[in-house]
Amino acid sequence: MAFLTNEVYPRERDLIEKTENHYNTSEIVMPMDGDIILAVCPAKRIPNFDEYRAFRIPQGTMVRLRAGTYHTGPFTVGKDIVHVLIVVPEVMYLKDLHFLPVEDPIEIVK
């Protein structure tokens, strides 16, 4: 397993403009010093953007995204930078990362 941290910066507008999934691997996400919002969609060959749901993930809560689940990158809840722990299989980003642009961006309403 590989452990990495990301800094998540507040955005002017919280828009879903792209999505990603991993066909064969799970991903673990845990916000360390603030709450985040993560939008997910059921695992399908092509996502149905009407099925996206955004969830608030409280600081210190670990979430597992199952293989195939479409998801966004995290969004901050407040105006502060949030550090997020990501746990993935080694070299997953080279072997099993698939991006898909969202033609009509979806705004996350908080």
C-alpha positions as CSV (number, residue, x, y, z in Angstrom):
1,M,0.0,0.0,0.0
2,A,1.1,3.6,-0.6
3,F,0.2,6.4,1.8
4,L,0.2,10.0,0.6
5,T,-1.2,13.3,1.7
6,N,-2.9,15.9,-0.5
7,E,-3.5,19.5,0.3
8,V,-7.1,20.5,-0.7
9,Y,-7.6,24.2,-1.3
10,P,-10.9,26.0,-1.1
11,R,-12.4,26.8,-4.5
12,E,-14.4,29.8,-5.5
13,R,-17.2,27.5,-6.8
14,D,-17.4,23.8,-6.0
15,L,-17.9,22.4,-9.5
16,I,-17.6,18.7,-10.6
17,E,-15.8,19.2,-13.8
18,K,-14.1,15.8,-14.0
19,T,-14.5,12.4,-12.4
20,E,-12.2,9.4,-11.9
21,N,-12.4,5.8,-11.1
22,H,-10.2,2.8,-10.6
23,Y,-11.5,-0.4,-12.2
24,N,-9.5,-2.8,-10.1
25,T,-8.6,-1.1,-6.9
26,S,-10.1,0.6,-3.9
27,E,-9.0,3.9,-2.5
28,I,-9.1,5.1,1.1
29,V,-9.6,8.8,1.9
30,M,-9.4,10.5,5.4
31,P,-9.4,14.2,6.0
32,M,-7.0,15.0,8.8
33,D,-7.5,18.5,9.9
34,G,-10.9,19.6,8.5
35,D,-14.1,18.3,6.9
36,I,-14.3,17.6,3.2
37,I,-17.0,16.9,0.7
38,L,-16.7,14.0,-1.7
39,A,-19.1,13.3,-4.6
40,V,-19.5,9.7,-5.7
41,C,-21.5,7.8,-8.3
42,P,-22.2,4.0,-8.5
43,A,-19.7,1.8,-10.3
44,K,-20.8,1.4,-13.9
45,R,-19.0,1.4,-17.3
46,I,-20.2,4.9,-17.9
47,P,-21.5,7.1,-15.0
48,N,-24.9,8.5,-14.9
49,F,-24.3,12.1,-13.6
50,D,-27.8,12.3,-12.2
51,E,-26.8,9.6,-9.7
52,Y,-23.9,11.6,-8.2
53,R,-24.3,12.3,-4.5
54,A,-22.1,14.5,-2.3
55,F,-21.2,13.5,1.2
56,R,-19.6,15.5,4.0
57,I,-16.7,13.5,5.5
58,P,-15.9,14.7,9.0
59,Q,-12.3,15.2,10.0
60,G,-10.7,11.9,11.1
61,T,-13.3,9.7,9.3
62,M,-11.8,7.1,7.0
63,V,-13.8,6.2,3.9
64,R,-13.2,3.4,1.5
65,L,-14.2,3.8,-2.2
66,R,-14.7,0.4,-3.7
67,A,-13.2,-0.5,-7.0
68,G,-15.1,1.1,-9.9
69,T,-16.8,3.8,-7.9
70,Y,-16.7,7.1,-9.8
71,H,-15.6,10.0,-7.5
72,T,-14.4,13.5,-7.5
73,G,-11.4,14.9,-5.8
74,P,-12.2,16.3,-2.3
75,F,-13.7,19.7,-1.8
76,T,-13.1,21.7,1.4
77,V,-16.1,22.6,3.6
78,G,-14.7,25.9,4.9
79,K,-12.2,28.4,3.8
80,D,-9.1,26.6,5.2
81,I,-6.8,24.2,3.5
82,V,-7.5,20.6,4.5
83,H,-4.9,17.8,4.4
84,V,-6.2,14.5,3.3
85,L,-4.6,11.0,3.7
86,I,-5.0,8.8,0.7
87,V,-4.2,5.1,0.8
88,V,-4.0,3.2,-2.5
89,P,-2.1,0.1,-3.8
90,E,1.4,0.9,-5.0
91,V,1.6,2.3,-8.6
92,M,-2.2,2.4,-8.8
93,Y,-2.0,5.9,-10.3
94,L,0.1,4.5,-13.2
95,K,-2.0,1.3,-13.8
96,D,-5.6,2.0,-12.8
97,L,-6.5,5.6,-12.9
98,H,-9.2,6.7,-15.4
99,F,-10.4,10.3,-15.8
100,L,-13.6,11.3,-17.4
101,P,-14.6,15.0,-18.1
102,V,-18.0,16.2,-17.1
103,E,-19.5,18.0,-20.1
104,D,-22.0,20.1,-18.1
105,P,-20.2,20.8,-14.7
106,I,-22.3,20.1,-11.7
107,E,-22.3,22.5,-8.8
108,I,-22.1,21.1,-5.2
109,V,-24.5,23.1,-3.0
110,K,-23.4,23.2,0.6
